[in-house]
Every structure is written in structure tokens, then in C-alpha cells.
Amino acid sequence: MTLQAIKPAEFPWFPYEGFTFCLGLSEDGAAWSSGHTAAAHDASIGKMTVAGTMAEQAPIAYRKVMAIIEAAGFGPGDVVHVTENVTVAGLADYEAAAAARAEVFGEHEPTVTTVVVQRLVRSAALLEIEAHAVRGGGELLAASERREAGTWTPSPVREGHDGTVHLPTMVPVDASGDIVSPGDFAGQYAYCLDRADVLLRRAGLSLDDAVTTYDYSTPASRDAYRTTHRVRKERLGGAGVYPGAGGILMGRLHHPEALVAIDVTASRHPLELVNPGWSRYDTLTYAPGVRAGRTLFMSGFAALDLETQEALHPGDIGAQAEATYGSVLHLLEHAGLGPADLLSTIEFCVESALRDYRAVAPVRERLLSPPWPASTGAICAALLRPEFLLEVFPTALYPEGAPTVKEGA
């Protein structure tokens, strides 16, 4: 079965053909949506617009996403994983988004990843939502923890498509709502990974089964970020393969004193390193690509010369997009895949380059192909290398029956 674009018969918010992303992708038994806000096309001015409070925007964003999921033949009870990208401006009203989510899903609880973003492409948008569904809602591996009101309450751990295990976002806040290791970046990073390990062990797995660790920190923590190498080396890669990774900087996180938040994804399948021969990864605690079952999980890519470590095309986001997607396609080709096998792309554009972000679309049009990946774009405060304007988190899916990397090499 190959990936197919989801095309609802009715989608009143905007005409969705002609973009370098799809509303969502499906294959037999699973569906993935792109990220969607409450924005709609205003024919009177010929533009997409969005307005209102979080309480007004969240239900609309969820209606859009569920219209896509339902067009693929799934319902609310089939949703395994939801990502809510909430802006710094919308963070104070995040409970309204949680209320909208509860209205959609009722007693069914998907895993919820919460990414605090600097802002979204539509400046007035407060929330962007992605959803992943499988028939029957996947397998519940660990129930949600009950915490005191006012804290970040973790959602359940669920297994979705192809043995992928979704965890809620790890934040350095304990069960009482208190910050852990105040002012200690490495201590908070370690706490988040250790909490992920606890949840994975409840599901019969461990951090050895992690396929990606995407972390979010702040510009003030950039100098301390190097301390994560020791923390990661002590906790990750126990099965012989480090997970893919990415690091994004936001103006603030879930708690005013949080220095980092981490999203961990794991897999039931054995892990296989996918590396075209980039030697820089020999000493790093993350891999360019990890194959688990039919899924190719990848690290974040930016405009980096993978041999010299030089940041490419400073100040030119279009040229950086060309280099970034060029590296992604090189990895795909090595893995025996092509752009049509891209399942999703998450793009983080730095706030200072937002005016020129439109230059990325023609690069995608030239390098990617239908059915187009499910895609999300968000704005960050900065990236770990100050020269970078864009970072992309890609994921791809092998067709059924495809040989493993080793078999096909």
C-alpha cells in the first residue's frame, strides 16, 4: 500500500489543491493530518485570515483536522496521537484548547504532544493541531498520570501505526507542579529523559527503543546545550543505535522556569542505523536516520555541510531550504526511498526570517513530489546554530514488502 493524499469532498476553510503539502495522508488502516490552525480563506480579500481567542480558535482547528481524519474513514476514537503547537501568546489560555480536545474525544484519550512555539505563520493564530489515527485507536500502553490541578498532566502512552510508540511531552515539572533542578539545564534534560524511560518501561520498552528525541529549549540556554552530550550518552543508544534528534529554541516553554522540554518517540521494532556515510555522526549521540519496521525516523536537518560542518548560505532561507532538503533527499535515496515516500515534514523557521519564509515553497515544489507530505510549519525564536534560518524534521514510510536497508544495500 502506498501513501495517498486525503481529499475531503467538502473542506470549506480553503481550496486545498495546488500546495506543496497535502491536507493529510492515509494508507490502509492509518491516517496522518498536516498541521491546521483556525485560519480560513476570505474570498473578499483573497487571503487566509484567523481571529479570535483560544476558546474560539481551538474548536475550529479541531473541526478541520477531524474533517480530514474522517474523510479517510476514521473517527475520534481512532485518533492515537495529537500534537498541539501552542504559541507563547496562547499559552496562558491553553486550558481552552484542552477543553476543545475533550469535547472532540470524550472519554477516549489520545497521546498529546504539546509544543510551545514562538508563533505560527498566521500571526493571530494561537494553536495548530496535527493528528494521527489508526483503526481502533491503537493500543493503550500506559494510562495517563493524575496530577494536581494546574500542572502539566501527561496523557497516555499509545502505540500507533507500525509499532510506533507515542509519549506525551516530557517537561521538568514534578507531580506537585514544582520545577525540577532550577537553573540546571543538564539536570532538567536528564529528568525529562528519565521520565520518558519510566513511561516506556511501563509499556515494556525503554529509552533503548527511542527513535527520535526532539528537544525545545531557549536562546538563553544555548551555551549550556553542549552539556546534553554527556546526559544523552549515559542514557541513549543502549541497543547500539542512537535516536534521531533535533533542537529548537523558543522564547519560553511550558513553565516559566523550564529550560527544556523533550518529545520522545519509540518503536516496537528493532532499530537500524541509516547513514549514507556522514562521518560527523560517529561521535554524536544521535543518528541521521533510524529505520524501525517500515518507518524511517530522521534527525532535524538544516543547511549544514555534512563534511566540513560549515553552515551554508547565511541569510538566504531559500538557499538554505535547497541545502536542507537536498540532505533529506540524499538520506532517502541511500535508504532506497524517494520524495513520494515522505510521510511528514515539520518546518521550523526562525522569527527573523519569517518575511522570506515563502521562498521555501518553490524549493519544495521542485524537490518534493505528490502526494506531498503531511506538513506543519511553525516559527521559533532561533536555532542551535545562529546562522540557521530553517530546520526540518522529516519522517518517511517504506512501501509494504520493501527490503531492509541491509538487505537492499
Residue pairs with C-beta under 8 A, 6 or more apart in sequence:
1 27
1 28
1 399
1 400
2 27
2 340
2 399
3 25
3 26
3 27
3 340
3 341
3 343
3 371
3 397
4 25
4 26
4 27
4 371
5 22
5 23
5 24
5 25
5 370
5 371
5 372
6 22
6 23
6 24
6 25
6 26
6 31
6 33
6 68
6 71
6 72
7 16
7 23
7 71
8 23
8 67
8 68
8 70
8 71
9 71
10 67
11 23
11 64
11 67
11 68
12 40
13 39
13 40
13 41
13 64
14 39
14 40
14 41
14 48
15 41
16 22
16 23
19 361
19 372
20 361
20 364
20 365
20 368
20 372
20 375
21 34
21 345
21 364
21 372
21 373
21 374
21 375
22 34
22 371
22 372
22 373
22 374
22 375
23 33
23 34
23 36
23 68
23 374
24 31
24 32
24 33
24 34
24 68
24 69
24 71
24 72
24 374
25 31
25 32
25 343
25 344
25 371
25 373
25 374
26 32
26 72
26 73
27 397
29 134
29 135
29 161
30 132
30 133
30 134
30 135
30 160
30 161
31 68
31 69
31 72
31 73
31 74
31 132
31 133
31 134
32 130
32 131
32 132
32 133
32 343
32 344
32 374
33 65
33 68
33 69
33 129
33 130
33 131
33 132
33 374
34 68
34 130
34 344
34 374
34 375
34 376
35 83
35 85
35 128
35 129
35 130
35 346
35 375
35 376
35 377
35 378
36 61
36 64
36 65
36 68
36 128
36 129
36 130
37 50
37 57
37 61
37 120
37 122
37 125
37 127
37 128
37 129
38 50
38 52
38 56
38 57
38 58
38 60
38 61
38 64
38 125
38 127
39 48
39 49
39 50
39 122
39 125
40 48
40 49
40 50
40 60
41 47
41 48
41 49
42 48
42 49
48 122
49 122
49 124
50 57
50 122
50 124
50 125
51 124
53 93
53 96
53 126
54 90
54 93
54 94
54 96
54 97
54 126
54 127
55 93
55 96
55 99
55 100
57 125
57 126
57 127
58 96
58 97
58 99
58 100
58 101
58 126
58 127
59 100
59 103
61 100
61 127
61 128
61 129
62 100
62 101
62 103
62 104
62 129
64 129
65 129
65 130
65 131
66 76
66 104
66 131
68 131
69 75
69 78
69 79
69 131
69 133
72 133
74 133
74 134
74 135
76 104
76 105
76 106
76 108
77 105
77 108
77 136
77 137
78 133
78 134
78 135
78 136
78 137
79 105
79 108
79 110
79 131
79 132
79 133
79 137
80 110
80 111
80 132
80 133
80 134
80 137
80 138
80 158
80 159
80 160
80 161
80 166
81 110
81 111
81 112
81 113
81 131
81 132
81 158
81 160
81 166
82 101
82 110
82 111
82 112
82 113
82 129
82 130
82 131
82 132
83 112
83 113
83 114
83 115
83 129
83 130
83 131
83 376
84 97
84 101
84 112
84 113
84 114
84 115
84 127
84 128
84 129
85 115
85 117
85 120
85 127
85 128
85 129
85 130
85 376
85 378
86 94
86 97
86 114
86 115
86 116
86 117
86 126
86 127
87 116
87 117
87 118
87 119
87 120
87 125
87 126
87 127
88 116
88 117
88 118
88 119
88 250
88 251
88 252
89 119
89 126
90 97
90 126
90 127
91 116
91 252
91 254
93 126
94 114
97 127
101 112
108 137
109 144
109 155
109 156
110 131
110 137
110 155
110 156
110 158
111 155
111 156
111 157
111 158
111 166
111 167
111 168
112 155
112 168
112 169
113 166
113 168
113 169
113 263
114 152
114 168
114 169
114 254
115 169
115 216
115 263
115 378
116 216
116 250
116 252
116 253
116 254
116 261
117 128
117 250
117 378
117 379
117 380
118 250
118 251
118 351
118 378
118 379
118 380
118 381
119 125
119 351
119 378
119 379
120 126
120 127
120 128
120 377
120 378
120 379
121 354
121 357
121 377
121 378
121 379
128 376
128 378
130 374
130 376
132 160
132 161
132 166
134 160
134 161
137 158
138 158
138 159
138 160
138 161
139 158
139 159
140 156
140 157
140 158
141 156
141 157
141 158
141 159
141 165
141 202
141 203
141 204
142 156
142 157
142 199
142 202
142 203
143 156
144 153
144 154
144 155
144 156
144 168
145 153
145 154
145 175
146 153
147 153
147 154
147 175
147 177
148 175
148 176
148 177
150 177
151 173
151 175
151 176
151 177
152 169
152 171
152 173
152 254
152 255
154 168
154 199
155 168
156 168
157 165
157 166
157 167
157 168
157 199
157 200
157 202
157 203
158 165
158 166
159 165
159 166
159 203
159 268
160 166
161 295
162 267
162 269
162 292
162 293
162 294
162 295
162 397
163 267
163 268
163 269
163 292
163 293
164 211
164 265
164 266
164 267
164 268
164 292
164 295
165 200
165 203
165 205
165 209
165 265
165 266
165 267
165 268
166 265
167 196
167 199
167 200
167 263
167 264
167 265
167 266
168 199
169 254
169 261
169 262
169 263
170 191
170 192
170 193
170 195
170 196
170 261
170 262
170 263
170 264
171 192
171 253
171 254
171 255
171 258
171 261
172 179
172 180
172 181
172 187
172 188
172 191
172 192
172 255
172 258
172 259
172 260
172 261
173 179
173 180
173 254
173 255
173 258
174 180
179 255
179 257
179 258
180 187
180 188
180 191
181 187
181 188
181 190
181 191
182 257
183 257
183 259
184 259
185 217
185 221
185 224
185 225
185 227
185 228
185 259
185 260
186 224
186 227
186 228
186 230
186 231
188 258
188 259
188 260
189 215
189 227
189 228
189 231
189 259
189 260
189 262
190 231
190 235
192 215
192 260
192 261
192 262
193 207
193 213
193 231
193 232
193 235
193 236
193 262
193 264
194 235
196 207
196 210
196 262
196 264
197 206
197 207
197 235
200 206
200 207
200 209
200 210
200 264
200 266
205 266
205 268
206 238
207 235
207 236
207 238
207 264
207 266
208 236
208 237
208 238
208 239
209 239
209 266
209 267
209 268
209 271
210 236
210 243
210 264
210 265
210 266
211 243
211 244
211 265
211 266
211 267
211 271
211 290
211 292
211 295
211 297
212 243
212 244
212 245
212 246
212 263
212 264
212 265
212 290
212 297
212 298
212 299
212 393
213 232
213 236
213 243
213 244
213 245
213 262
213 263
213 264
213 286
214 245
214 246
214 247
214 248
214 262
214 263
214 300
214 393
215 228
215 245
215 246
215 247
215 248
215 260
215 261
215 262
215 263
216 247
216 248
216 249
216 250
216 253
216 260
216 261
216 262
216 263
217 225
217 247
217 248
217 249
217 250
217 253
217 259
217 260
217 261
218 249
218 250
218 251
218 252
218 253
218 259
218 381
219 249
219 251
219 381
219 382
221 249
221 259
221 260
222 249
222 382
222 384
224 259
225 247
225 384
228 285
229 285
232 242
232 285
232 286
233 285
236 242
236 243
236 285
237 243
237 285
239 270
239 271
240 271
240 273
241 271
241 272
241 273
241 287
241 290
242 284
242 285
242 286
242 287
243 264
243 286
243 287
243 290
243 297
244 286
244 287
244 288
244 289
244 290
244 297
244 298
244 299
244 300
245 285
245 286
245 299
245 300
246 299
246 300
246 391
246 393
247 300
247 383
247 384
248 300
248 348
248 380
248 383
248 391
249 380
249 381
249 382
249 383
249 384
250 380
250 381
251 381
252 258
253 259
253 260
253 261
254 261
265 297
267 292
267 293
267 295
267 297
268 292
268 293
269 292
269 293
270 292
271 290
271 291
271 292
272 290
272 291
272 292
272 404
272 405
272 406
273 287
273 289
273 290
274 287
274 288
274 289
274 290
274 291
274 296
274 331
274 334
274 335
274 405
275 281
275 287
275 288
275 289
275 334
276 288
276 330
276 331
276 333
276 334
278 288
278 306
278 307
279 307
280 306
280 307
280 309
281 287
281 288
286 299
287 299
288 298
288 299
288 331
289 296
289 297
289 298
289 299
289 331
289 335
290 296
290 297
290 298
291 297
291 335
291 398
291 404
291 405
294 397
294 398
294 399
294 400
294 402
295 343
295 395
295 396
295 397
295 398
296 332
296 335
296 337
296 341
296 395
296 396
296 397
296 398
297 395
298 328
298 331
298 393
298 394
298 395
298 396
299 393
300 348
300 391
300 392
300 393
301 324
301 325
301 327
301 328
301 391
301 392
301 394
302 311
302 320
302 324
302 383
302 385
302 388
302 390
302 391
302 392
303 311
303 312
303 313
303 319
303 320
303 321
303 323
303 324
303 387
303 388
303 389
303 390
304 310
304 311
304 312
304 323
304 327
304 385
304 388
305 311
305 312
306 327
311 385
311 387
311 388
312 319
312 320
312 323
313 319
313 320
313 322
313 323
314 387
315 389
316 389
317 349
317 353
317 356
317 357
317 359
317 360
317 389
317 390
318 356
318 359
318 360
318 362
318 363
320 388
320 389
320 390
321 359
321 360
321 363
321 364
321 390
322 363
322 367
324 390
324 391
324 392
325 363
325 364
325 367
325 368
325 392
326 367
328 342
328 392
328 394
329 338
329 339
329 367
332 338
332 339
332 341
332 342
332 396
335 396
335 405
336 398
336 402
336 403
336 405
336 408
337 396
337 398
338 369
339 367
339 368
339 369
340 369
340 370
340 371
341 396
341 397
341 398
341 399
342 368
342 373
342 394
342 395
342 396
343 373
343 374
343 395
343 396
343 397
344 373
344 374
344 375
344 376
344 394
344 395
345 373
345 374
345 375
345 376
345 392
345 393
345 394
345 395
346 375
346 376
346 377
346 378
346 392
346 393
346 394
347 360
347 375
347 376
347 377
347 378
347 390
347 391
347 392
348 377
348 378
348 379
348 380
348 383
348 390
348 391
348 392
348 393
349 357
349 360
349 377
349 378
349 379
349 380
349 389
349 390
350 379
350 380
350 381
350 382
350 383
350 388
350 389
350 390
351 379
351 380
351 381
351 382
352 389
353 389
353 390
354 379
357 377
360 390
373 394
380 391
383 389
383 390
383 391
402 408
